[in-house]
Amino acid sequence: MGFFTEDEVKNIKRKARKIIPERVGYWAEITYGRIAIRLQSSRWGSCAANGNLNFNCLLVLMPSEVLDSVVVHELCHRRHMNHSKEFYAEIDRVFPDYRRWNKWLKDNGGVYLKRVGK
């Protein structure tokens, strides 16, 4: 499979701008700032110290559990801005299948990232 076309990227972003905020709203137990959705070539999500959340639009092409695992991961950073034991305990409390879907992303996410031309 080759690089995503411009039209494919537009459609992916359009879908992501609808679905990702819905999933954030579903999982949010704490306040957050704005949500940014971009086509990124190496990251799936991030959480800034000010509460802004960033997500890779390619997440909407994957199983919904993968998207949810990234959303929960970033939202848990609102309580723990690190990757401590407490951070992962919070993820496990909210999304017990996190490790399974995080592994799926590590094993399969590269296929999606390779299709991003820069």
N, CA, C and O atoms as CSV, one atom per row, in Angstrom:
chain,resi,resn,atom,element,x,y,z
A,1,MET,N,N,0.839,-1.179,0.000
A,1,MET,CA,C,0.000,0.000,0.000
A,1,MET,C,C,0.887,1.246,0.000
A,1,MET,O,O,1.893,1.318,0.705
A,2,GLY,N,N,0.489,2.204,-0.797
A,2,GLY,CA,C,1.288,3.414,-0.936
A,2,GLY,C,C,0.899,4.493,0.058
A,2,GLY,O,O,0.162,4.249,1.014
A,3,PHE,N,N,1.409,5.687,-0.188
A,3,PHE,CA,C,1.091,6.821,0.661
A,3,PHE,C,C,-0.381,7.181,0.544
A,3,PHE,O,O,-1.007,6.938,-0.488
A,4,PHE,N,N,-0.933,7.761,1.609
A,4,PHE,CA,C,-2.300,8.265,1.557
A,4,PHE,C,C,-2.358,9.406,0.550
A,4,PHE,O,O,-1.443,10.226,0.483
A,5,THR,N,N,-3.429,9.458,-0.231
A,5,THR,CA,C,-3.624,10.570,-1.154
A,5,THR,C,C,-4.147,11.776,-0.376
A,5,THR,O,O,-4.575,11.650,0.771
A,6,GLU,N,N,-4.108,12.929,-1.008
A,6,GLU,CA,C,-4.630,14.146,-0.389
A,6,GLU,C,C,-6.111,13.991,-0.036
A,6,GLU,O,O,-6.544,14.416,1.035
A,7,ASP,N,N,-6.884,13.380,-0.941
A,7,ASP,CA,C,-8.311,13.170,-0.676
A,7,ASP,C,C,-8.529,12.197,0.482
A,7,ASP,O,O,-9.424,12.398,1.303
A,8,GLU,N,N,-7.718,11.151,0.548
A,8,GLU,CA,C,-7.831,10.207,1.661
A,8,GLU,C,C,-7.546,10.905,2.988
A,8,GLU,O,O,-8.251,10.692,3.974
A,9,VAL,N,N,-6.524,11.726,3.004
A,9,VAL,CA,C,-6.171,12.455,4.229
A,9,VAL,C,C,-7.312,13.380,4.639
A,9,VAL,O,O,-7.659,13.442,5.818
A,10,LYS,N,N,-7.898,14.096,3.691
A,10,LYS,CA,C,-9.030,14.982,3.997
A,10,LYS,C,C,-10.173,14.207,4.624
A,10,LYS,O,O,-10.754,14.642,5.618
A,11,ASN,N,N,-10.498,13.056,4.043
A,11,ASN,CA,C,-11.597,12.239,4.567
A,11,ASN,C,C,-11.274,11.668,5.945
A,11,ASN,O,O,-12.144,11.608,6.814
A,12,ILE,N,N,-10.046,11.255,6.142
A,12,ILE,CA,C,-9.629,10.726,7.445
A,12,ILE,C,C,-9.735,11.826,8.500
A,12,ILE,O,O,-10.252,11.594,9.593
A,13,LYS,N,N,-9.246,13.018,8.176
A,13,LYS,CA,C,-9.301,14.130,9.123
A,13,LYS,C,C,-10.745,14.515,9.439
A,13,LYS,O,O,-11.077,14.795,10.590
A,14,ARG,N,N,-11.592,14.527,8.428
A,14,ARG,CA,C,-13.002,14.869,8.629
A,14,ARG,C,C,-13.646,13.873,9.598
A,14,ARG,O,O,-14.356,14.263,10.524
A,15,LYS,N,N,-13.391,12.605,9.374
A,15,LYS,CA,C,-13.934,11.565,10.244
A,15,LYS,C,C,-13.368,11.707,11.667
A,15,LYS,O,O,-14.098,11.582,12.650
A,16,ALA,N,N,-12.075,11.965,11.758
A,16,ALA,CA,C,-11.414,12.087,13.064
A,16,ALA,C,C,-11.948,13.282,13.848
A,16,ALA,O,O,-12.112,13.197,15.065
A,17,ARG,N,N,-12.220,14.392,13.167
A,17,ARG,CA,C,-12.729,15.584,13.860
A,17,ARG,C,C,-14.104,15.353,14.465
A,17,ARG,O,O,-14.507,16.063,15.386
A,18,LYS,N,N,-14.815,14.376,13.960
A,18,LYS,CA,C,-16.117,14.022,14.525
A,18,LYS,C,C,-15.959,12.981,15.636
A,18,LYS,O,O,-16.489,13.154,16.733
A,19,ILE,N,N,-15.236,11.915,15.350
A,19,ILE,CA,C,-15.188,10.764,16.260
A,19,ILE,C,C,-14.313,11.001,17.487
A,19,ILE,O,O,-14.718,10.661,18.599
A,20,ILE,N,N,-13.134,11.570,17.315
A,20,ILE,CA,C,-12.206,11.692,18.445
A,20,ILE,C,C,-12.776,12.558,19.568
A,20,ILE,O,O,-12.714,12.137,20.723
A,21,PRO,N,N,-13.329,13.743,19.296
A,21,PRO,CA,C,-13.924,14.510,20.404
A,21,PRO,C,C,-15.070,13.764,21.102
A,21,PRO,O,O,-15.257,13.902,22.310
A,22,GLU,N,N,-15.825,12.983,20.343
A,22,GLU,CA,C,-16.888,12.174,20.956
A,22,GLU,C,C,-16.302,11.169,21.946
A,22,GLU,O,O,-16.832,10.985,23.042
A,23,ARG,N,N,-15.209,10.523,21.553
A,23,ARG,CA,C,-14.582,9.521,22.425
A,23,ARG,C,C,-13.940,10.184,23.646
A,23,ARG,O,O,-13.993,9.641,24.749
A,24,VAL,N,N,-13.338,11.351,23.449
A,24,VAL,CA,C,-12.775,12.085,24.588
A,24,VAL,C,C,-13.901,12.428,25.564
A,24,VAL,O,O,-13.758,12.235,26.772
A,25,GLY,N,N,-15.002,12.930,25.051
A,25,GLY,CA,C,-16.139,13.256,25.909
A,25,GLY,C,C,-16.677,12.056,26.658
A,25,GLY,O,O,-17.074,12.162,27.818
A,26,TYR,N,N,-16.688,10.924,25.997
A,26,TYR,CA,C,-17.175,9.697,26.631
A,26,TYR,C,C,-16.291,9.296,27.813
A,26,TYR,O,O,-16.799,8.919,28.869
A,27,TRP,N,N,-14.975,9.377,27.637
A,27,TRP,CA,C,-14.029,8.878,28.640
A,27,TRP,C,C,-13.621,9.923,29.677
A,27,TRP,O,O,-13.093,9.558,30.728
A,28,ALA,N,N,-13.846,11.183,29.420
A,28,ALA,CA,C,-13.322,12.240,30.294
A,28,ALA,C,C,-13.964,12.196,31.676
A,28,ALA,O,O,-15.180,12.320,31.821
A,29,GLU,N,N,-13.117,12.017,32.685
A,29,GLU,CA,C,-13.538,12.126,34.083
A,29,GLU,C,C,-12.972,13.401,34.696
A,29,GLU,O,O,-13.217,13.705,35.864
A,30,ILE,N,N,-12.229,14.125,33.912
A,30,ILE,CA,C,-11.524,15.321,34.377
A,30,ILE,C,C,-11.532,16.327,33.242
A,30,ILE,O,O,-11.674,15.950,32.078
A,31,THR,N,N,-11.381,17.589,33.564
A,31,THR,CA,C,-11.412,18.607,32.518
A,31,THR,C,C,-10.138,18.562,31.675
A,31,THR,O,O,-9.094,18.070,32.106
A,32,TYR,N,N,-10.261,19.077,30.496
A,32,TYR,CA,C,-9.147,19.144,29.556
A,32,TYR,C,C,-9.304,20.415,28.742
A,32,TYR,O,O,-10.355,21.054,28.779
A,33,GLY,N,N,-8.283,20.777,28.019
A,33,GLY,CA,C,-8.309,21.977,27.188
A,33,GLY,C,C,-8.864,21.677,25.800
A,33,GLY,O,O,-9.840,20.942,25.650
A,34,ARG,N,N,-8.243,22.242,24.823
A,34,ARG,CA,C,-8.715,22.033,23.446
A,34,ARG,C,C,-8.211,20.686,22.925
A,34,ARG,O,O,-7.271,20.099,23.460
A,35,ILE,N,N,-8.860,20.229,21.880
A,35,ILE,CA,C,-8.465,18.989,21.212
A,35,ILE,C,C,-7.957,19.356,19.820
A,35,ILE,O,O,-8.652,20.017,19.049
A,36,ALA,N,N,-6.747,18.924,19.510
A,36,ALA,CA,C,-6.177,19.133,18.176
A,36,ALA,C,C,-6.025,17.768,17.505
A,36,ALA,O,O,-5.590,16.796,18.123
A,37,ILE,N,N,-6.388,17.722,16.241
A,37,ILE,CA,C,-6.292,16.484,15.478
A,37,ILE,C,C,-5.454,16.768,14.243
A,37,ILE,O,O,-5.764,17.651,13.444
A,38,ARG,N,N,-4.385,15.995,14.111
A,38,ARG,CA,C,-3.445,16.222,13.009
A,38,ARG,C,C,-3.052,14.891,12.382
A,38,ARG,O,O,-3.269,13.823,12.954
A,39,LEU,N,N,-2.480,14.983,11.214
A,39,LEU,CA,C,-1.841,13.821,10.593
A,39,LEU,C,C,-0.386,13.873,11.018
A,39,LEU,O,O,0.356,14.759,10.592
A,40,GLN,N,N,0.023,12.945,11.841
A,40,GLN,CA,C,1.384,12.938,12.356
A,40,GLN,C,C,2.106,11.698,11.861
A,40,GLN,O,O,1.490,10.662,11.610
A,41,SER,N,N,3.399,11.817,11.726
A,41,SER,CA,C,4.161,10.694,11.182
A,41,SER,C,C,4.820,9.832,12.253
A,41,SER,O,O,5.451,8.826,11.930
A,42,SER,N,N,4.681,10.214,13.531
A,42,SER,CA,C,5.342,9.393,14.551
A,42,SER,C,C,4.601,9.289,15.874
A,42,SER,O,O,4.902,8.386,16.655
A,43,ARG,N,N,3.658,10.160,16.164
A,43,ARG,CA,C,2.987,10.142,17.462
A,43,ARG,C,C,1.508,9.821,17.310
A,43,ARG,O,O,0.885,10.123,16.292
A,44,TRP,N,N,0.965,9.200,18.352
A,44,TRP,CA,C,-0.462,8.869,18.350
A,44,TRP,C,C,-1.264,9.861,19.172
A,44,TRP,O,O,-2.430,10.121,18.875
A,45,GLY,N,N,-0.649,10.409,20.193
A,45,GLY,CA,C,-1.340,11.381,21.022
A,45,GLY,C,C,-0.379,12.028,21.984
A,45,GLY,O,O,0.732,11.545,22.206
A,46,SER,N,N,-0.827,13.139,22.557
A,46,SER,CA,C,-0.048,13.807,23.589
A,46,SER,C,C,-0.977,14.677,24.411
A,46,SER,O,O,-2.077,15.029,23.986
A,47,CYS,N,N,-0.503,15.015,25.603
A,47,CYS,CA,C,-1.241,15.886,26.511
A,47,CYS,C,C,-0.280,16.948,27.004
A,47,CYS,O,O,0.759,16.631,27.583
A,48,ALA,N,N,-0.620,18.200,26.778
A,48,ALA,CA,C,0.225,19.308,27.226
A,48,ALA,C,C,-0.090,19.645,28.688
A,48,ALA,O,O,-1.160,19.310,29.194
A,49,ALA,N,N,0.838,20.299,29.344
A,49,ALA,CA,C,0.667,20.672,30.748
A,49,ALA,C,C,-0.567,21.547,30.961
A,49,ALA,O,O,-1.160,21.524,32.039
A,50,ASN,N,N,-0.956,22.313,29.950
A,50,ASN,CA,C,-2.141,23.174,30.078
A,50,ASN,C,C,-3.454,22.422,29.829
A,50,ASN,O,O,-4.529,23.020,29.882
A,51,GLY,N,N,-3.371,21.123,29.561
A,51,GLY,CA,C,-4.575,20.311,29.375
A,51,GLY,C,C,-5.004,20.108,27.947
A,51,GLY,O,O,-5.979,19.402,27.690
A,52,ASN,N,N,-4.298,20.713,27.008
A,52,ASN,CA,C,-4.647,20.505,25.604
A,52,ASN,C,C,-4.252,19.095,25.183
A,52,ASN,O,O,-3.191,18.592,25.551
A,53,LEU,N,N,-5.133,18.468,24.400
A,53,LEU,CA,C,-4.924,17.104,23.929
A,53,LEU,C,C,-4.686,17.111,22.426
A,53,LEU,O,O,-5.342,17.846,21.688
A,54,ASN,N,N,-3.749,16.293,21.982
A,54,ASN,CA,C,-3.435,16.159,20.556
A,54,ASN,C,C,-3.559,14.697,20.162
A,54,ASN,O,O,-3.110,13.808,20.885
A,55,PHE,N,N,-4.170,14.456,19.012
A,55,PHE,CA,C,-4.355,13.095,18.534
A,55,PHE,C,C,-4.021,12.989,17.057
A,55,PHE,O,O,-4.220,13.927,16.285
A,56,ASN,N,N,-3.509,11.827,16.685
A,56,ASN,CA,C,-3.228,11.517,15.292
A,56,ASN,C,C,-4.541,11.080,14.636
A,56,ASN,O,O,-5.222,10.192,15.148
A,57,CYS,N,N,-4.887,11.686,13.535
A,57,CYS,CA,C,-6.145,11.362,12.862
A,57,CYS,C,C,-6.200,9.911,12.389
A,57,CYS,O,O,-7.289,9.370,12.198
A,58,LEU,N,N,-5.052,9.279,12.198
A,58,LEU,CA,C,-5.027,7.890,11.720
A,58,LEU,C,C,-5.653,6.917,12.705
A,58,LEU,O,O,-5.977,5.788,12.337
A,59,LEU,N,N,-5.827,7.340,13.953
A,59,LEU,CA,C,-6.440,6.461,14.954
A,59,LEU,C,C,-7.839,6.008,14.549
A,59,LEU,O,O,-8.283,4.935,14.957
A,60,VAL,N,N,-8.535,6.811,13.752
A,60,VAL,CA,C,-9.902,6.435,13.363
A,60,VAL,C,C,-9.932,5.298,12.346
A,60,VAL,O,O,-11.000,4.764,12.049
A,61,LEU,N,N,-8.776,4.924,11.810
A,61,LEU,CA,C,-8.706,3.808,10.866
A,61,LEU,C,C,-8.512,2.473,11.582
A,61,LEU,O,O,-8.596,1.416,10.957
A,62,MET,N,N,-8.260,2.516,12.854
A,62,MET,CA,C,-7.918,1.329,13.638
A,62,MET,C,C,-9.127,0.837,14.425
A,62,MET,O,O,-10.156,1.512,14.470
A,63,PRO,N,N,-9.009,-0.333,15.041
A,63,PRO,CA,C,-10.116,-0.783,15.891
A,63,PRO,C,C,-10.459,0.283,16.933
A,63,PRO,O,O,-9.568,0.960,17.446
A,64,SER,N,N,-11.725,0.430,17.241
A,64,SER,CA,C,-12.163,1.480,18.171
A,64,SER,C,C,-11.492,1.356,19.537
A,64,SER,O,O,-11.296,2.360,20.223
A,65,GLU,N,N,-11.143,0.151,19.930
A,65,GLU,CA,C,-10.470,-0.039,21.214
A,65,GLU,C,C,-9.084,0.600,21.226
A,65,GLU,O,O,-8.614,1.050,22.270
A,66,VAL,N,N,-8.435,0.639,20.072
A,66,VAL,CA,C,-7.125,1.288,19.976
A,66,VAL,C,C,-7.288,2.790,20.177
A,66,VAL,O,O,-6.550,3.399,20.952
A,67,LEU,N,N,-8.243,3.382,19.487
A,67,LEU,CA,C,-8.526,4.810,19.666
A,67,LEU,C,C,-8.838,5.093,21.127
A,67,LEU,O,O,-8.291,6.032,21.706
A,68,ASP,N,N,-9.705,4.297,21.726
A,68,ASP,CA,C,-10.072,4.516,23.124
A,68,ASP,C,C,-8.870,4.377,24.050
A,68,ASP,O,O,-8.756,5.117,25.028
A,69,SER,N,N,-7.974,3.442,23.758
A,69,SER,CA,C,-6.804,3.274,24.621
A,69,SER,C,C,-5.910,4.510,24.582
A,69,SER,O,O,-5.352,4.897,25.609
A,70,VAL,N,N,-5.765,5.131,23.419
A,70,VAL,CA,C,-4.958,6.346,23.308
A,70,VAL,C,C,-5.663,7.519,23.990
A,70,VAL,O,O,-5.021,8.318,24.671
A,71,VAL,N,N,-6.966,7.622,23.811
A,71,VAL,CA,C,-7.739,8.684,24.463
A,71,VAL,C,C,-7.600,8.573,25.982
A,71,VAL,O,O,-7.324,9.565,26.656
A,72,VAL,N,N,-7.791,7.378,26.515
A,72,VAL,CA,C,-7.680,7.186,27.964
A,72,VAL,C,C,-6.264,7.489,28.439
A,72,VAL,O,O,-6.082,8.124,29.478
A,73,HIS,N,N,-5.261,7.042,27.688
A,73,HIS,CA,C,-3.866,7.318,28.039
A,73,HIS,C,C,-3.645,8.826,28.191
A,73,HIS,O,O,-3.085,9.275,29.191
A,74,GLU,N,N,-4.081,9.595,27.210
A,74,GLU,CA,C,-3.855,11.041,27.256
A,74,GLU,C,C,-4.678,11.705,28.355
A,74,GLU,O,O,-4.190,12.620,29.019
A,75,LEU,N,N,-5.905,11.266,28.555
A,75,LEU,CA,C,-6.711,11.835,29.633
A,75,LEU,C,C,-6.120,11.534,31.003
A,75,LEU,O,O,-6.207,12.370,31.903
A,76,CYS,N,N,-5.530,10.375,31.181
A,76,CYS,CA,C,-4.906,10.035,32.463
A,76,CYS,C,C,-3.702,10.927,32.754
A,76,CYS,O,O,-3.309,11.088,33.910
A,77,HIS,N,N,-3.123,11.501,31.710
A,77,HIS,CA,C,-2.046,12.465,31.932
A,77,HIS,C,C,-2.559,13.739,32.599
A,77,HIS,O,O,-1.760,14.505,33.138
A,78,ARG,N,N,-3.843,13.981,32.580
A,78,ARG,CA,C,-4.401,15.137,33.280
A,78,ARG,C,C,-4.241,14.974,34.788
A,78,ARG,O,O,-4.217,15.966,35.517
A,79,ARG,N,N,-4.131,13.742,35.260
A,79,ARG,CA,C,-3.919,13.480,36.688
A,79,ARG,C,C,-2.454,13.201,36.997
A,79,ARG,O,O,-1.965,13.542,38.073
A,80,HIS,N,N,-1.765,12.587,36.060
A,80,HIS,CA,C,-0.363,12.206,36.250
A,80,HIS,C,C,0.396,12.562,34.974
A,80,HIS,O,O,0.272,11.877,33.959
A,81,MET,N,N,1.183,13.638,35.032
A,81,MET,CA,C,1.936,14.069,33.843
A,81,MET,C,C,3.263,13.308,33.745
A,81,MET,O,O,4.330,13.907,33.607
A,82,ASN,N,N,3.176,12.000,33.819
A,82,ASN,CA,C,4.357,11.142,33.777
A,82,ASN,C,C,3.895,9.740,33.391
A,82,ASN,O,O,2.721,9.533,33.084
A,83,HIS,N,N,4.798,8.797,33.406
A,83,HIS,CA,C,4.457,7.400,33.140
A,83,HIS,C,C,4.807,6.552,34.362
A,83,HIS,O,O,5.472,5.522,34.255
A,84,SER,N,N,4.348,7.005,35.507
A,84,SER,CA,C,4.612,6.340,36.779
A,84,SER,C,C,3.688,5.132,36.973
A,84,SER,O,O,2.783,4.887,36.176
A,85,LYS,N,N,3.941,4.390,38.046
A,85,LYS,CA,C,3.056,3.273,38.400
A,85,LYS,C,C,1.645,3.784,38.661
A,85,LYS,O,O,0.665,3.127,38.307
A,86,GLU,N,N,1.544,4.951,39.276
A,86,GLU,CA,C,0.220,5.532,39.561
A,86,GLU,C,C,-0.515,5.872,38.263
A,86,GLU,O,O,-1.727,5.685,38.157
A,87,PHE,N,N,0.226,6.368,37.288
A,87,PHE,CA,C,-0.364,6.678,35.981
A,87,PHE,C,C,-0.959,5.420,35.353
A,87,PHE,O,O,-2.111,5.426,34.918
A,88,TYR,N,N,-0.176,4.345,35.307
A,88,TYR,CA,C,-0.677,3.115,34.691
A,88,TYR,C,C,-1.769,2.462,35.527
A,88,TYR,O,O,-2.641,1.795,34.970
A,89,ALA,N,N,-1.748,2.632,36.833
A,89,ALA,CA,C,-2.837,2.134,37.683
A,89,ALA,C,C,-4.137,2.861,37.351
A,89,ALA,O,O,-5.210,2.258,37.339
A,90,GLU,N,N,-4.030,4.166,37.081
A,90,GLU,CA,C,-5.210,4.948,36.690
A,90,GLU,C,C,-5.761,4.450,35.349
A,90,GLU,O,O,-6.971,4.284,35.194
A,91,ILE,N,N,-4.873,4.216,34.392
A,91,ILE,CA,C,-5.322,3.681,33.103
A,91,ILE,C,C,-6.016,2.338,33.306
A,91,ILE,O,O,-7.098,2.114,32.763
A,92,ASP,N,N,-5.409,1.445,34.077
A,92,ASP,CA,C,-6.001,0.120,34.314
A,92,ASP,C,C,-7.361,0.225,34.985
A,92,ASP,O,O,-8.252,-0.577,34.704
A,93,ARG,N,N,-7.534,1.203,35.867
A,93,ARG,CA,C,-8.818,1.397,36.535
A,93,ARG,C,C,-9.895,1.805,35.522
A,93,ARG,O,O,-11.027,1.322,35.569
A,94,VAL,N,N,-9.522,2.692,34.620
A,94,VAL,CA,C,-10.482,3.242,33.661
A,94,VAL,C,C,-10.687,2.311,32.466
A,94,VAL,O,O,-11.810,2.155,31.988
A,95,PHE,N,N,-9.612,1.696,31.985
A,95,PHE,CA,C,-9.652,0.917,30.737
A,95,PHE,C,C,-8.828,-0.363,30.933
A,95,PHE,O,O,-7.670,-0.420,30.520
A,96,PRO,N,N,-9.418,-1.384,31.559
A,96,PRO,CA,C,-8.659,-2.588,31.917
A,96,PRO,C,C,-7.972,-3.295,30.751
A,96,PRO,O,O,-6.976,-3.985,30.969
A,97,ASP,N,N,-8.464,-3.149,29.527
A,97,ASP,CA,C,-7.859,-3.801,28.359
A,97,ASP,C,C,-6.762,-2.962,27.710
A,97,ASP,O,O,-6.321,-3.266,26.601
A,98,TYR,N,N,-6.319,-1.909,28.394
A,98,TYR,CA,C,-5.348,-0.989,27.807
A,98,TYR,C,C,-4.120,-1.707,27.273
A,98,TYR,O,O,-3.727,-1.468,26.131
A,99,ARG,N,N,-3.516,-2.557,28.040
A,99,ARG,CA,C,-2.244,-3.178,27.624
A,99,ARG,C,C,-2.417,-4.006,26.346
A,99,ARG,O,O,-1.537,-4.023,25.486
A,100,ARG,N,N,-3.540,-4.680,26.234
A,100,ARG,CA,C,-3.811,-5.473,25.023
A,100,ARG,C,C,-3.843,-4.582,23.785
A,100,ARG,O,O,-3.218,-4.897,22.773
A,101,TRP,N,N,-4.576,-3.462,23.868
A,101,TRP,CA,C,-4.731,-2.603,22.694
A,101,TRP,C,C,-3.510,-1.736,22.457
A,101,TRP,O,O,-3.237,-1.361,21.316
A,102,ASN,N,N,-2.770,-1.408,23.502
A,102,ASN,CA,C,-1.505,-0.704,23.326
A,102,ASN,C,C,-0.503,-1.590,22.580
A,102,ASN,O,O,0.253,-1.112,21.734
A,103,LYS,N,N,-0.508,-2.878,22.902
A,103,LYS,CA,C,0.352,-3.829,22.187
A,103,LYS,C,C,-0.064,-3.905,20.727
A,103,LYS,O,O,0.790,-3.934,19.841
A,104,TRP,N,N,-1.376,-3.939,20.462
A,104,TRP,CA,C,-1.866,-3.968,19.082
A,104,TRP,C,C,-1.323,-2.750,18.327
A,104,TRP,O,O,-0.862,-2.873,17.192
A,105,LEU,N,N,-1.381,-1.592,18.955
A,105,LEU,CA,C,-0.902,-0.371,18.313
A,105,LEU,C,C,0.599,-0.447,18.044
A,105,LEU,O,O,1.056,-0.064,16.967
A,106,LYS,N,N,1.362,-0.937,19.009
A,106,LYS,CA,C,2.812,-1.074,18.810
A,106,LYS,C,C,3.127,-2.068,17.697
A,106,LYS,O,O,4.058,-1.856,16.921
A,107,ASP,N,N,2.361,-3.146,17.618
A,107,ASP,CA,C,2.601,-4.178,16.608
A,107,ASP,C,C,2.127,-3.773,15.212
A,107,ASP,O,O,2.719,-4.193,14.217
A,108,ASN,N,N,1.078,-2.971,15.125
A,108,ASN,CA,C,0.438,-2.687,13.837
A,108,ASN,C,C,0.445,-1.223,13.409
A,108,ASN,O,O,0.228,-0.926,12.234
A,109,GLY,N,N,0.686,-0.321,14.327
A,109,GLY,CA,C,0.604,1.105,14.020
A,109,GLY,C,C,1.587,1.565,12.962
A,109,GLY,O,O,1.296,2.487,12.198
A,110,GLY,N,N,2.743,0.932,12.912
A,110,GLY,CA,C,3.750,1.321,11.932
A,110,GLY,C,C,3.281,1.215,10.495
A,110,GLY,O,O,3.725,1.979,9.638
A,111,VAL,N,N,2.394,0.280,10.225
A,111,VAL,CA,C,1.847,0.112,8.874
A,111,VAL,C,C,1.113,1.385,8.453
A,111,VAL,O,O,1.213,1.815,7.304
A,112,TYR,N,N,0.380,1.983,9.386
A,112,TYR,CA,C,-0.356,3.215,9.093
A,112,TYR,C,C,0.608,4.387,8.941
A,112,TYR,O,O,0.469,5.198,8.025
A,113,LEU,N,N,1.577,4.473,9.837
A,113,LEU,CA,C,2.523,5.593,9.791
A,113,LEU,C,C,3.354,5.599,8.518
A,113,LEU,O,O,3.711,6.664,8.013
A,114,LYS,N,N,3.665,4.408,7.992
A,114,LYS,CA,C,4.462,4.331,6.757
A,114,LYS,C,C,3.712,4.899,5.563
A,114,LYS,O,O,4.326,5.229,4.548
A,115,ARG,N,N,2.395,5.018,5.670
A,115,ARG,CA,C,1.605,5.543,4.554
A,115,ARG,C,C,1.504,7.069,4.571
A,115,ARG,O,O,0.874,7.662,3.695
A,116,VAL,N,N,2.126,7.701,5.567
A,116,VAL,CA,C,2.135,9.164,5.658
A,116,VAL,C,C,3.337,9.684,4.889
A,116,VAL,O,O,4.475,9.498,5.322
A,117,GLY,N,N,3.109,10.319,3.781
A,117,GLY,CA,C,4.197,10.879,2.985
A,117,GLY,C,C,4.550,12.270,3.472
A,117,GLY,O,O,3.663,13.065,3.786
A,118,LYS,N,N,5.795,12.560,3.534
A,118,LYS,CA,C,6.234,13.907,3.952
A,118,LYS,C,C,7.230,14.449,2.969
A,118,LYS,O,O,7.720,15.565,3.139
